[in-house]
Each structure stands twice: as structure tokens, then as C-alpha cells.
Amino acid sequence: MQVLADSDDLRAQEAIAYFVYRSIREIGSLAAALGGLDALVFTAGIGENSPKIRAAIVEKLDWLGFELDNAANNSNNLLITKRGAVSTAWVIPTNEELIIAHHMHRRVAAK
């Protein structure tokens, strides 16, 4: 995603726009199936490291009660929506390698 974001190639910008569109579409579909959303969590590579992508997604979800706090988002705060917003968006860091190592250690130790 960072390579695409850094590129001046129109195709790169179209790829980002398509990613954002599909993200919004899937979130909207889930919101409809669930009868709304209380929170949205961004995690892993793109979710943790791309304020621009998070903003593009959250700003299109205002109809669900999300209100982006641009300063919080650009600072990579955990909470990136305005306090008091109907729905909240969060950036939750992950550590997949640690979890995998933990599970493998338990498995090996059990033998």
C-alpha cells in the first residue's frame, strides 16, 4: 500500500480508490446485516500504518455515526473518532508473530 501511495501512476491511485471502495462496501454490508455498528477496528499493516486510508474509509461512513478526528488519526492514536461520536473507530496494534510463537510453544511443550 505504501508503494501505491508513493506512486504518481494513475493505476496506483485507482488501486487505492478501489481498495477504499471495497472496504466501505463490505463494512456497509456488515452494518446492514448487524443492524448497525458500535465500533470499527483498524489493525495490521494498512490499518495501523495508513492514516490516509483510514480517513478515506471513515469519512465515507459518516452515515453510520462515525466522525473522524483528523488530529488523532494523523497521530496514530488508538481512538481516531471524535469523543461522543455515535460510532467509534480504533487503531489496535497487532503482533501476529508473538501469537504464532506462543501457540507453537504451547504445542511443542505439550508433546
Biopython code that builds the backbone (N, CA, C, O; Angstrom):
import numpy as np
from Bio.PDB.StructureBuilder import StructureBuilder

atoms = [
    (1, "MET", "N", (0.823, -1.193, 0.000)),
    (1, "MET", "CA", (0.000, 0.000, 0.000)),
    (1, "MET", "C", (0.864, 1.252, 0.000)),
    (1, "MET", "O", (0.531, 2.243, -0.650)),
    (2, "GLN", "N", (1.986, 1.206, 0.737)),
    (2, "GLN", "CA", (2.859, 2.377, 0.789)),
    (2, "GLN", "C", (3.457, 2.666, -0.582)),
    (2, "GLN", "O", (3.603, 3.827, -0.963)),
    (3, "VAL", "N", (3.800, 1.628, -1.320)),
    (3, "VAL", "CA", (4.334, 1.807, -2.676)),
    (3, "VAL", "C", (3.283, 2.466, -3.552)),
    (3, "VAL", "O", (3.595, 3.371, -4.326)),
    (4, "LEU", "N", (2.050, 2.022, -3.436)),
    (4, "LEU", "CA", (0.961, 2.631, -4.209)),
    (4, "LEU", "C", (0.765, 4.089, -3.809)),
    (4, "LEU", "O", (0.616, 4.956, -4.670)),
    (5, "ALA", "N", (0.766, 4.358, -2.514)),
    (5, "ALA", "CA", (0.551, 5.722, -2.025)),
    (5, "ALA", "C", (1.656, 6.668, -2.480)),
    (5, "ALA", "O", (1.404, 7.849, -2.721)),
    (6, "ASP", "N", (2.870, 6.158, -2.598)),
    (6, "ASP", "CA", (4.006, 6.982, -3.004)),
    (6, "ASP", "C", (4.101, 7.161, -4.519)),
    (6, "ASP", "O", (4.908, 7.959, -4.997)),
    (7, "SER", "N", (3.296, 6.436, -5.267)),
    (7, "SER", "CA", (3.384, 6.448, -6.723)),
    (7, "SER", "C", (2.547, 7.567, -7.342)),
    (7, "SER", "O", (1.483, 7.921, -6.834)),
    (8, "ASP", "N", (3.048, 8.111, -8.444)),
    (8, "ASP", "CA", (2.296, 9.090, -9.233)),
    (8, "ASP", "C", (1.500, 8.420, -10.346)),
    (8, "ASP", "O", (0.755, 9.080, -11.071)),
    (9, "ASP", "N", (1.662, 7.111, -10.476)),
    (9, "ASP", "CA", (0.989, 6.353, -11.523)),
    (9, "ASP", "C", (-0.523, 6.355, -11.267)),
    (9, "ASP", "O", (-0.969, 6.032, -10.166)),
    (10, "LEU", "N", (-1.289, 6.710, -12.262)),
    (10, "LEU", "CA", (-2.745, 6.744, -12.145)),
    (10, "LEU", "C", (-3.295, 5.388, -11.720)),
    (10, "LEU", "O", (-4.267, 5.320, -10.968)),
    (11, "ARG", "N", (-2.681, 4.314, -12.196)),
    (11, "ARG", "CA", (-3.148, 2.971, -11.833)),
    (11, "ARG", "C", (-2.989, 2.711, -10.334)),
    (11, "ARG", "O", (-3.804, 2.013, -9.730)),
    (12, "ALA", "N", (-1.948, 3.268, -9.746)),
    (12, "ALA", "CA", (-1.743, 3.110, -8.307)),
    (12, "ALA", "C", (-2.847, 3.821, -7.538)),
    (12, "ALA", "O", (-3.372, 3.282, -6.564)),
    (13, "GLN", "N", (-3.198, 5.018, -7.964)),
    (13, "GLN", "CA", (-4.261, 5.769, -7.301)),
    (13, "GLN", "C", (-5.613, 5.079, -7.491)),
    (13, "GLN", "O", (-6.451, 5.095, -6.589)),
    (14, "GLU", "N", (-5.825, 4.478, -8.656)),
    (14, "GLU", "CA", (-7.056, 3.721, -8.894)),
    (14, "GLU", "C", (-7.123, 2.486, -7.995)),
    (14, "GLU", "O", (-8.193, 2.124, -7.506)),
    (15, "ALA", "N", (-5.975, 1.844, -7.780)),
    (15, "ALA", "CA", (-5.931, 0.667, -6.903)),
    (15, "ALA", "C", (-6.297, 1.059, -5.473)),
    (15, "ALA", "O", (-7.030, 0.335, -4.798)),
    (16, "ILE", "N", (-5.791, 2.195, -5.012)),
    (16, "ILE", "CA", (-6.131, 2.671, -3.664)),
    (16, "ILE", "C", (-7.617, 2.998, -3.580)),
    (16, "ILE", "O", (-8.288, 2.618, -2.621)),
    (17, "ALA", "N", (-8.121, 3.693, -4.573)),
    (17, "ALA", "CA", (-9.546, 4.050, -4.591)),
    (17, "ALA", "C", (-10.416, 2.792, -4.580)),
    (17, "ALA", "O", (-11.452, 2.755, -3.916)),
    (18, "TYR", "N", (-9.998, 1.776, -5.307)),
    (18, "TYR", "CA", (-10.756, 0.530, -5.341)),
    (18, "TYR", "C", (-10.703, -0.174, -3.981)),
    (18, "TYR", "O", (-11.714, -0.705, -3.521)),
    (19, "PHE", "N", (-9.542, -0.182, -3.342)),
    (19, "PHE", "CA", (-9.406, -0.764, -2.011)),
    (19, "PHE", "C", (-10.346, -0.070, -1.027)),
    (19, "PHE", "O", (-11.048, -0.727, -0.258)),
    (20, "VAL", "N", (-10.354, 1.251, -1.058)),
    (20, "VAL", "CA", (-11.221, 2.024, -0.160)),
    (20, "VAL", "C", (-12.687, 1.727, -0.465)),
    (20, "VAL", "O", (-13.483, 1.508, 0.449)),
    (21, "TYR", "N", (-13.041, 1.719, -1.745)),
    (21, "TYR", "CA", (-14.424, 1.428, -2.154)),
    (21, "TYR", "C", (-14.866, 0.057, -1.642)),
    (21, "TYR", "O", (-15.950, -0.075, -1.075)),
    (22, "ARG", "N", (-14.025, -0.966, -1.843)),
    (22, "ARG", "CA", (-14.399, -2.325, -1.411)),
    (22, "ARG", "C", (-14.491, -2.405, 0.111)),
    (22, "ARG", "O", (-15.349, -3.105, 0.647)),
    (23, "SER", "N", (-13.614, -1.695, 0.799)),
    (23, "SER", "CA", (-13.665, -1.679, 2.267)),
    (23, "SER", "C", (-14.979, -1.077, 2.742)),
    (23, "SER", "O", (-15.650, -1.632, 3.612)),
    (24, "ILE", "N", (-15.338, 0.058, 2.164)),
    (24, "ILE", "CA", (-16.590, 0.729, 2.536)),
    (24, "ILE", "C", (-17.784, -0.159, 2.210)),
    (24, "ILE", "O", (-18.716, -0.275, 3.006)),
    (25, "ARG", "N", (-17.752, -0.780, 1.045)),
    (25, "ARG", "CA", (-18.850, -1.659, 0.631)),
    (25, "ARG", "C", (-19.022, -2.827, 1.599)),
    (25, "ARG", "O", (-20.146, -3.164, 1.969)),
    (26, "GLU", "N", (-17.925, -3.438, 2.005)),
    (26, "GLU", "CA", (-18.017, -4.580, 2.919)),
    (26, "GLU", "C", (-18.444, -4.144, 4.315)),
    (26, "GLU", "O", (-19.237, -4.827, 4.962)),
    (27, "ILE", "N", (-17.930, -3.023, 4.779)),
    (27, "ILE", "CA", (-18.346, -2.513, 6.087)),
    (27, "ILE", "C", (-19.836, -2.171, 6.063)),
    (27, "ILE", "O", (-20.560, -2.477, 7.011)),
    (28, "GLY", "N", (-20.292, -1.539, 4.987)),
    (28, "GLY", "CA", (-21.714, -1.219, 4.852)),
    (28, "GLY", "C", (-22.578, -2.461, 4.848)),
    (28, "GLY", "O", (-23.645, -2.484, 5.461)),
    (29, "SER", "N", (-22.124, -3.486, 4.164)),
    (29, "SER", "CA", (-22.858, -4.747, 4.118)),
    (29, "SER", "C", (-22.953, -5.380, 5.505)),
    (29, "SER", "O", (-24.012, -5.858, 5.912)),
    (30, "LEU", "N", (-21.845, -5.375, 6.213)),
    (30, "LEU", "CA", (-21.859, -5.925, 7.577)),
    (30, "LEU", "C", (-22.735, -5.099, 8.502)),
    (30, "LEU", "O", (-23.460, -5.646, 9.332)),
    (31, "ALA", "N", (-22.669, -3.774, 8.357)),
    (31, "ALA", "CA", (-23.515, -2.906, 9.184)),
    (31, "ALA", "C", (-24.984, -3.197, 8.940)),
    (31, "ALA", "O", (-25.779, -3.223, 9.880)),
    (32, "ALA", "N", (-25.349, -3.416, 7.687)),
    (32, "ALA", "CA", (-26.745, -3.739, 7.367)),
    (32, "ALA", "C", (-27.141, -5.080, 7.981)),
    (32, "ALA", "O", (-28.225, -5.210, 8.550)),
    (33, "ALA", "N", (-26.271, -6.066, 7.865)),
    (33, "ALA", "CA", (-26.576, -7.397, 8.401)),
    (33, "ALA", "C", (-26.661, -7.390, 9.925)),
    (33, "ALA", "O", (-27.449, -8.129, 10.515)),
    (34, "LEU", "N", (-25.842, -6.547, 10.554)),
    (34, "LEU", "CA", (-25.807, -6.498, 12.018)),
    (34, "LEU", "C", (-26.770, -5.482, 12.618)),
    (34, "LEU", "O", (-26.956, -5.441, 13.834)),
    (35, "GLY", "N", (-27.380, -4.664, 11.770)),
    (35, "GLY", "CA", (-28.277, -3.626, 12.269)),
    (35, "GLY", "C", (-27.530, -2.424, 12.827)),
    (35, "GLY", "O", (-28.047, -1.715, 13.691)),
    (36, "GLY", "N", (-26.320, -2.192, 12.337)),
    (36, "GLY", "CA", (-25.506, -1.055, 12.777)),
    (36, "GLY", "C", (-24.167, -1.518, 13.318)),
    (36, "GLY", "O", (-23.915, -2.715, 13.458)),
    (37, "LEU", "N", (-23.322, -0.562, 13.616)),
    (37, "LEU", "CA", (-22.006, -0.860, 14.178)),
    (37, "LEU", "C", (-21.767, 0.013, 15.398)),
    (37, "LEU", "O", (-22.130, 1.189, 15.410)),
    (38, "ASP", "N", (-21.167, -0.555, 16.402)),
    (38, "ASP", "CA", (-20.752, 0.217, 17.569)),
    (38, "ASP", "C", (-19.345, 0.745, 17.375)),
    (38, "ASP", "O", (-19.026, 1.858, 17.792)),
    (39, "ALA", "N", (-18.500, -0.062, 16.735)),
    (39, "ALA", "CA", (-17.093, 0.307, 16.577)),
    (39, "ALA", "C", (-16.528, -0.334, 15.323)),
    (39, "ALA", "O", (-17.023, -1.348, 14.831)),
    (40, "LEU", "N", (-15.483, 0.287, 14.831)),
    (40, "LEU", "CA", (-14.725, -0.210, 13.688)),
    (40, "LEU", "C", (-13.277, -0.262, 14.134)),
    (40, "LEU", "O", (-12.774, 0.699, 14.716)),
    (41, "VAL", "N", (-12.599, -1.374, 13.870)),
    (41, "VAL", "CA", (-11.214, -1.539, 14.303)),
    (41, "VAL", "C", (-10.323, -1.688, 13.089)),
    (41, "VAL", "O", (-10.549, -2.542, 12.232)),
    (42, "PHE", "N", (-9.302, -0.838, 13.030)),
    (42, "PHE", "CA", (-8.259, -0.939, 12.014)),
    (42, "PHE", "C", (-7.065, -1.609, 12.671)),
    (42, "PHE", "O", (-6.681, -1.258, 13.787)),
    (43, "THR", "N", (-6.476, -2.581, 11.970)),
    (43, "THR", "CA", (-5.357, -3.304, 12.537)),
    (43, "THR", "C", (-4.431, -3.764, 11.425)),
    (43, "THR", "O", (-4.737, -3.600, 10.244)),
    (44, "ALA", "N", (-3.326, -4.327, 11.798)),
    (44, "ALA", "CA", (-2.325, -4.876, 10.877)),
    (44, "ALA", "C", (-1.704, -3.790, 10.005)),
    (44, "ALA", "O", (-1.824, -2.602, 10.306)),
    (45, "GLY", "N", (-1.045, -4.196, 8.932)),
    (45, "GLY", "CA", (-0.234, -3.289, 8.134)),
    (45, "GLY", "C", (-0.902, -2.005, 7.704)),
    (45, "GLY", "O", (-0.478, -0.922, 8.108)),
    (46, "ILE", "N", (-1.929, -2.102, 6.900)),
    (46, "ILE", "CA", (-2.599, -0.908, 6.383)),
    (46, "ILE", "C", (-3.343, -0.192, 7.503)),
    (46, "ILE", "O", (-3.242, 1.027, 7.635)),
    (47, "GLY", "N", (-4.077, -0.931, 8.295)),
    (47, "GLY", "CA", (-4.874, -0.323, 9.354)),
    (47, "GLY", "C", (-4.059, 0.418, 10.390)),
    (47, "GLY", "O", (-4.494, 1.445, 10.911)),
    (48, "GLU", "N", (-2.873, -0.098, 10.692)),
    (48, "GLU", "CA", (-2.028, 0.539, 11.698)),
    (48, "GLU", "C", (-1.171, 1.660, 11.128)),
    (48, "GLU", "O", (-0.772, 2.561, 11.866)),
    (49, "ASN", "N", (-0.881, 1.623, 9.833)),
    (49, "ASN", "CA", (0.140, 2.500, 9.280)),
    (49, "ASN", "C", (-0.316, 3.483, 8.213)),
    (49, "ASN", "O", (0.516, 4.195, 7.651)),
    (50, "SER", "N", (-1.588, 3.544, 7.921)),
    (50, "SER", "CA", (-2.027, 4.426, 6.845)),
    (50, "SER", "C", (-3.177, 5.342, 7.262)),
    (50, "SER", "O", (-4.346, 5.026, 7.040)),
    (51, "PRO", "N", (-2.833, 6.476, 7.868)),
    (51, "PRO", "CA", (-3.886, 7.429, 8.244)),
    (51, "PRO", "C", (-4.717, 7.878, 7.033)),
    (51, "PRO", "O", (-5.915, 8.126, 7.166)),
    (52, "LYS", "N", (-4.102, 7.980, 5.880)),
    (52, "LYS", "CA", (-4.817, 8.415, 4.674)),
    (52, "LYS", "C", (-5.915, 7.409, 4.301)),
    (52, "LYS", "O", (-7.035, 7.804, 3.977)),
    (53, "ILE", "N", (-5.600, 6.131, 4.347)),
    (53, "ILE", "CA", (-6.592, 5.097, 4.018)),
    (53, "ILE", "C", (-7.676, 5.061, 5.092)),
    (53, "ILE", "O", (-8.862, 4.987, 4.773)),
    (54, "ARG", "N", (-7.276, 5.112, 6.358)),
    (54, "ARG", "CA", (-8.282, 5.118, 7.436)),
    (54, "ARG", "C", (-9.233, 6.292, 7.269)),
    (54, "ARG", "O", (-10.447, 6.133, 7.399)),
    (55, "ALA", "N", (-8.686, 7.473, 6.980)),
    (55, "ALA", "CA", (-9.525, 8.665, 6.805)),
    (55, "ALA", "C", (-10.483, 8.485, 5.643)),
    (55, "ALA", "O", (-11.666, 8.806, 5.756)),
    (56, "ALA", "N", (-9.982, 7.974, 4.529)),
    (56, "ALA", "CA", (-10.833, 7.791, 3.345)),
    (56, "ALA", "C", (-11.998, 6.850, 3.649)),
    (56, "ALA", "O", (-13.106, 7.045, 3.150)),
    (57, "ILE", "N", (-11.746, 5.843, 4.459)),
    (57, "ILE", "CA", (-12.804, 4.889, 4.806)),
    (57, "ILE", "C", (-13.775, 5.495, 5.818)),
    (57, "ILE", "O", (-14.986, 5.480, 5.598)),
    (58, "VAL", "N", (-13.259, 6.023, 6.915)),
    (58, "VAL", "CA", (-14.124, 6.542, 7.993)),
    (58, "VAL", "C", (-14.973, 7.706, 7.503)),
    (58, "VAL", "O", (-16.145, 7.805, 7.869)),
    (59, "GLU", "N", (-14.414, 8.579, 6.690)),
    (59, "GLU", "CA", (-15.177, 9.742, 6.214)),
    (59, "GLU", "C", (-16.382, 9.334, 5.371)),
    (59, "GLU", "O", (-17.381, 10.051, 5.330)),
    (60, "LYS", "N", (-16.294, 8.195, 4.702)),
    (60, "LYS", "CA", (-17.429, 7.711, 3.903)),
    (60, "LYS", "C", (-18.450, 6.953, 4.751)),
    (60, "LYS", "O", (-19.497, 6.543, 4.250)),
    (61, "LEU", "N", (-18.144, 6.769, 6.026)),
    (61, "LEU", "CA", (-19.051, 6.045, 6.915)),
    (61, "LEU", "C", (-19.754, 6.971, 7.897)),
    (61, "LEU", "O", (-20.248, 6.524, 8.933)),
    (62, "ASP", "N", (-19.800, 8.253, 7.576)),
    (62, "ASP", "CA", (-20.463, 9.205, 8.478)),
    (62, "ASP", "C", (-21.932, 8.862, 8.670)),
    (62, "ASP", "O", (-22.511, 9.185, 9.707)),
    (63, "TRP", "N", (-22.536, 8.218, 7.692)),
    (63, "TRP", "CA", (-23.946, 7.832, 7.794)),
    (63, "TRP", "C", (-24.172, 6.781, 8.889)),
    (63, "TRP", "O", (-25.305, 6.548, 9.309)),
    (64, "LEU", "N", (-23.077, 6.149, 9.346)),
    (64, "LEU", "CA", (-23.173, 5.192, 10.452)),
    (64, "LEU", "C", (-22.849, 5.841, 11.802)),
    (64, "LEU", "O", (-22.840, 5.170, 12.834)),
    (65, "GLY", "N", (-22.586, 7.138, 11.784)),
    (65, "GLY", "CA", (-22.308, 7.842, 13.024)),
    (65, "GLY", "C", (-20.833, 8.021, 13.335)),
    (65, "GLY", "O", (-20.479, 8.423, 14.443)),
    (66, "PHE", "N", (-19.967, 7.727, 12.370)),
    (66, "PHE", "CA", (-18.534, 7.931, 12.581)),
    (66, "PHE", "C", (-18.184, 9.384, 12.299)),
    (66, "PHE", "O", (-18.636, 9.954, 11.306)),
    (67, "GLU", "N", (-17.378, 9.982, 13.172)),
    (67, "GLU", "CA", (-16.875, 11.347, 12.985)),
    (67, "GLU", "C", (-15.367, 11.306, 13.209)),
    (67, "GLU", "O", (-14.904, 11.219, 14.347)),
    (68, "LEU", "N", (-14.612, 11.367, 12.130)),
    (68, "LEU", "CA", (-13.169, 11.258, 12.217)),
    (68, "LEU", "C", (-12.557, 12.448, 12.947)),
    (68, "LEU", "O", (-12.923, 13.597, 12.698)),
    (69, "ASP", "N", (-11.632, 12.166, 13.842)),
    (69, "ASP", "CA", (-10.806, 13.189, 14.491)),
    (69, "ASP", "C", (-9.486, 13.172, 13.725)),
    (69, "ASP", "O", (-8.635, 12.313, 13.957)),
    (70, "ASN", "N", (-9.323, 14.127, 12.809)),
    (70, "ASN", "CA", (-8.151, 14.132, 11.930)),
    (70, "ASN", "C", (-6.841, 14.167, 12.695)),
    (70, "ASN", "O", (-5.894, 13.473, 12.324)),
    (71, "ALA", "N", (-6.767, 14.959, 13.752)),
    (71, "ALA", "CA", (-5.523, 15.044, 14.531)),
    (71, "ALA", "C", (-5.196, 13.702, 15.180)),
    (71, "ALA", "O", (-4.047, 13.261, 15.155)),
    (72, "ALA", "N", (-6.193, 13.060, 15.753)),
    (72, "ALA", "CA", (-5.983, 11.751, 16.382)),
    (72, "ALA", "C", (-5.585, 10.710, 15.349)),
    (72, "ALA", "O", (-4.698, 9.894, 15.598)),
    (73, "ASN", "N", (-6.234, 10.735, 14.193)),
    (73, "ASN", "CA", (-5.920, 9.791, 13.136)),
    (73, "ASN", "C", (-4.493, 9.994, 12.636)),
    (73, "ASN", "O", (-3.741, 9.029, 12.495)),
    (74, "ASN", "N", (-4.121, 11.232, 12.371)),
    (74, "ASN", "CA", (-2.785, 11.510, 11.846)),
    (74, "ASN", "C", (-1.688, 11.250, 12.870)),
    (74, "ASN", "O", (-0.526, 11.076, 12.505)),
    (75, "SER", "N", (-2.053, 11.224, 14.160)),
    (75, "SER", "CA", (-1.093, 10.930, 15.224)),
    (75, "SER", "C", (-1.074, 9.446, 15.587)),
    (75, "SER", "O", (-0.353, 9.031, 16.494)),
    (76, "ASN", "N", (-1.869, 8.653, 14.875)),
    (76, "ASN", "CA", (-1.975, 7.211, 15.138)),
    (76, "ASN", "C", (-2.421, 6.908, 16.561)),
    (76, "ASN", "O", (-1.942, 5.957, 17.180)),
    (77, "ASN", "N", (-3.348, 7.726, 17.081)),
    (77, "ASN", "CA", (-3.928, 7.442, 18.394)),
    (77, "ASN", "C", (-4.733, 6.152, 18.318)),
    (77, "ASN", "O", (-5.078, 5.695, 17.229)),
    (78, "LEU", "N", (-5.030, 5.572, 19.457)),
    (78, "LEU", "CA", (-5.877, 4.377, 19.464)),
    (78, "LEU", "C", (-7.291, 4.722, 19.011)),
    (78, "LEU", "O", (-7.848, 4.038, 18.152)),
    (79, "LEU", "N", (-7.876, 5.771, 19.578)),
    (79, "LEU", "CA", (-9.212, 6.230, 19.180)),
    (79, "LEU", "C", (-9.035, 7.312, 18.123)),
    (79, "LEU", "O", (-8.368, 8.319, 18.366)),
    (80, "ILE", "N", (-9.629, 7.108, 16.953)),
    (80, "ILE", "CA", (-9.439, 8.076, 15.863)),
    (80, "ILE", "C", (-10.725, 8.794, 15.483)),
    (80, "ILE", "O", (-10.746, 9.548, 14.510)),
    (81, "THR", "N", (-11.789, 8.572, 16.229)),
    (81, "THR", "CA", (-13.026, 9.317, 16.010)),
    (81, "THR", "C", (-13.207, 10.301, 17.155)),
    (81, "THR", "O", (-12.599, 10.173, 18.218)),
    (82, "LYS", "N", (-14.058, 11.282, 16.908)),
    (82, "LYS", "CA", (-14.303, 12.296, 17.922)),
    (82, "LYS", "C", (-15.007, 11.683, 19.123)),
    (82, "LYS", "O", (-15.864, 10.811, 18.981)),
    (83, "ARG", "N", (-14.636, 12.147, 20.289)),
    (83, "ARG", "CA", (-15.307, 11.689, 21.506)),
    (83, "ARG", "C", (-16.780, 12.084, 21.417)),
    (83, "ARG", "O", (-17.107, 13.200, 21.016)),
    (84, "GLY", "N", (-17.645, 11.180, 21.785)),
    (84, "GLY", "CA", (-19.075, 11.440, 21.721)),
    (84, "GLY", "C", (-19.709, 11.036, 20.401)),
    (84, "GLY", "O", (-20.926, 11.135, 20.246)),
    (85, "ALA", "N", (-18.899, 10.581, 19.442)),
    (85, "ALA", "CA", (-19.470, 10.121, 18.170)),
    (85, "ALA", "C", (-20.343, 8.890, 18.432)),
    (85, "ALA", "O", (-20.079, 8.112, 19.348)),
    (86, "VAL", "N", (-21.367, 8.732, 17.629)),
    (86, "VAL", "CA", (-22.272, 7.594, 17.778)),
    (86, "VAL", "C", (-21.515, 6.281, 17.636)),
    (86, "VAL", "O", (-21.736, 5.343, 18.401)),
    (87, "SER", "N", (-20.623, 6.217, 16.655)),
    (87, "SER", "CA", (-19.802, 5.025, 16.423)),
    (87, "SER", "C", (-18.331, 5.421, 16.539)),
    (87, "SER", "O", (-17.952, 6.533, 16.169)),
    (88, "THR", "N", (-17.515, 4.522, 17.047)),
    (88, "THR", "CA", (-16.106, 4.825, 17.226)),
    (88, "THR", "C", (-15.238, 3.988, 16.293)),
    (88, "THR", "O", (-15.604, 2.878, 15.909)),
    (89, "ALA", "N", (-14.084, 4.541, 15.938)),
    (89, "ALA", "CA", (-13.096, 3.818, 15.136)),
    (89, "ALA", "C", (-11.793, 3.809, 15.917)),
    (89, "ALA", "O", (-11.395, 4.810, 16.512)),
    (90, "TRP", "N", (-11.147, 2.668, 15.900)),
    (90, "TRP", "CA", (-9.953, 2.434, 16.693)),
    (90, "TRP", "C", (-8.826, 1.893, 15.832)),
    (90, "TRP", "O", (-9.068, 1.259, 14.805)),
    (91, "VAL", "N", (-7.598, 2.142, 16.252)),
    (91, "VAL", "CA", (-6.419, 1.539, 15.649)),
    (91, "VAL", "C", (-5.808, 0.658, 16.728)),
    (91, "VAL", "O", (-5.302, 1.158, 17.733)),
    (92, "ILE", "N", (-5.855, -0.646, 16.520)),
    (92, "ILE", "CA", (-5.373, -1.600, 17.511)),
    (92, "ILE", "C", (-4.149, -2.322, 16.940)),
    (92, "ILE", "O", (-4.268, -3.084, 15.980)),
    (93, "PRO", "N", (-2.982, -2.083, 17.528)),
    (93, "PRO", "CA", (-1.775, -2.759, 17.041)),
    (93, "PRO", "C", (-1.867, -4.270, 17.235)),
    (93, "PRO", "O", (-2.450, -4.756, 18.204)),
    (94, "THR", "N", (-1.285, -4.987, 16.305)),
    (94, "THR", "CA", (-1.253, -6.446, 16.398)),
    (94, "THR", "C", (0.189, -6.911, 16.496)),
    (94, "THR", "O", (1.125, -6.172, 16.192)),
    (95, "ASN", "N", (0.342, -8.129, 16.920)),
    (95, "ASN", "CA", (1.656, -8.744, 16.976)),
    (95, "ASN", "C", (1.468, -10.212, 16.619)),
    (95, "ASN", "O", (1.551, -11.091, 17.477)),
    (96, "GLU", "N", (1.215, -10.460, 15.341)),
    (96, "GLU", "CA", (0.926, -11.809, 14.885)),
    (96, "GLU", "C", (2.065, -12.775, 15.184)),
    (96, "GLU", "O", (1.829, -13.925, 15.552)),
    (97, "GLU", "N", (3.299, -12.308, 15.026)),
    (97, "GLU", "CA", (4.444, -13.175, 15.250)),
    (97, "GLU", "C", (4.478, -13.686, 16.687)),
    (97, "GLU", "O", (4.781, -14.855, 16.926)),
    (98, "LEU", "N", (4.168, -12.809, 17.646)),
    (98, "LEU", "CA", (4.152, -13.217, 19.049)),
    (98, "LEU", "C", (3.068, -14.264, 19.298)),
    (98, "LEU", "O", (3.305, -15.236, 20.014)),
    (99, "ILE", "N", (1.903, -14.080, 18.724)),
    (99, "ILE", "CA", (0.805, -15.036, 18.907)),
    (99, "ILE", "C", (1.161, -16.388, 18.297)),
    (99, "ILE", "O", (0.911, -17.431, 18.901)),
    (100, "ILE", "N", (1.742, -16.369, 17.106)),
    (100, "ILE", "CA", (2.157, -17.621, 16.459)),
    (100, "ILE", "C", (3.200, -18.326, 17.325)),
    (100, "ILE", "O", (3.112, -19.532, 17.555)),
    (101, "ALA", "N", (4.188, -17.567, 17.803)),
    (101, "ALA", "CA", (5.228, -18.163, 18.644)),
    (101, "ALA", "C", (4.623, -18.744, 19.921)),
    (101, "ALA", "O", (5.017, -19.825, 20.360)),
    (102, "HIS", "N", (3.666, -18.028, 20.520)),
    (102, "HIS", "CA", (3.006, -18.502, 21.744)),
    (102, "HIS", "C", (2.289, -19.823, 21.489)),
    (102, "HIS", "O", (2.424, -20.765, 22.270)),
    (103, "HIS", "N", (1.526, -19.896, 20.396)),
    (103, "HIS", "CA", (0.798, -21.125, 20.075)),
    (103, "HIS", "C", (1.753, -22.272, 19.767)),
    (103, "HIS", "O", (1.511, -23.404, 20.187)),
    (104, "MET", "N", (2.820, -22.000, 19.050)),
    (104, "MET", "CA", (3.783, -23.051, 18.728)),
    (104, "MET", "C", (4.489, -23.544, 19.999)),
    (104, "MET", "O", (4.733, -24.741, 20.150)),
    (105, "HIS", "N", (4.808, -22.635, 20.892)),
    (105, "HIS", "CA", (5.453, -23.034, 22.148)),
    (105, "HIS", "C", (4.532, -23.956, 22.944)),
    (105, "HIS", "O", (4.977, -24.973, 23.476)),
    (106, "ARG", "N", (3.252, -23.602, 23.024)),
    (106, "ARG", "CA", (2.296, -24.459, 23.743)),
    (106, "ARG", "C", (2.201, -25.838, 23.096)),
    (106, "ARG", "O", (2.130, -26.853, 23.788)),
    (107, "ARG", "N", (2.200, -25.865, 21.772)),
    (107, "ARG", "CA", (2.076, -27.132, 21.051)),
    (107, "ARG", "C", (3.310, -28.010, 21.266)),
    (107, "ARG", "O", (3.189, -29.209, 21.521)),
    (108, "VAL", "N", (4.480, -27.414, 21.163)),
    (108, "VAL", "CA", (5.721, -28.174, 21.343)),
    (108, "VAL", "C", (5.853, -28.632, 22.794)),
    (108, "VAL", "O", (6.260, -29.765, 23.051)),
    (109, "ALA", "N", (5.517, -27.773, 23.727)),
    (109, "ALA", "CA", (5.623, -28.116, 25.155)),
    (109, "ALA", "C", (4.646, -29.226, 25.535)),
    (109, "ALA", "O", (4.900, -29.966, 26.486)),
    (110, "ALA", "N", (3.553, -29.353, 24.822)),
    (110, "ALA", "CA", (2.533, -30.360, 25.143)),
    (110, "ALA", "C", (2.960, -31.764, 24.708)),
    (110, "ALA", "O", (2.367, -32.748, 25.151)),
    (111, "LYS", "N", (3.968, -31.872, 23.857)),
    (111, "LYS", "CA", (4.378, -33.196, 23.349)),
    (111, "LYS", "C", (5.311, -33.899, 24.275)),
    (111, "LYS", "O", (5.742, -35.016, 23.987)),
]
sb = StructureBuilder()
sb.init_structure("model")
sb.init_model(0)
sb.init_chain("A")
sb.init_seg("    ")
for serial, (resi, resn, name, xyz) in enumerate(atoms, 1):
    if name == "N":
        sb.init_residue(resn, " ", resi, " ")
    sb.init_atom(name, np.array(xyz, "f"), 0.0, 1.0, " ", f" {name:<3s}", serial, name[0])
structure = sb.get_structure()
